[in-house]
């Protein structure tokens, strides 16, 4: 993997992490448990990050 590839991956991780933080701002654990779309979206973002 080249340095350029690593930078792309790290930028994607940062972008998806920021999106996950924005989605969960002001949300509670109960929101995560009851909002199926929020749960699926956050799960997918975490899968991509991981």
WOBELJO-V168560 format. One record per residue. N is the residue number from 1. SS is DSSP state (helix for helix, strand for strand, loop for the rest). Layout:
BEGIN
n-><N & N>
ss-><SS & SS>
END
This chain:
BEGIN
n-><1 & 2 & 3 & 4 & 5 & 6 & 7 & 8 & 9 & 10 & 11 & 12 & 13 & 14 & 15 & 16 & 17 & 18 & 19 & 20 & 21 & 22 & 23 & 24 & 25 & 26 & 27 & 28 & 29 & 30 & 31 & 32 & 33 & 34 & 35 & 36 & 37 & 38 & 39 & 40 & 41 & 42 & 43 & 44 & 45 & 46 & 47 & 48 & 49 & 50>
ss-><loop & loop & helix & helix & helix & helix & helix & helix & helix & helix & helix & helix & helix & helix & helix & helix & helix & helix & helix & helix & helix & helix & helix & helix & loop & loop & loop & loop & helix & helix & helix & helix & helix & helix & loop & helix & helix & helix & helix & helix & helix & helix & helix & helix & helix & helix & helix & helix & helix & loop>
END
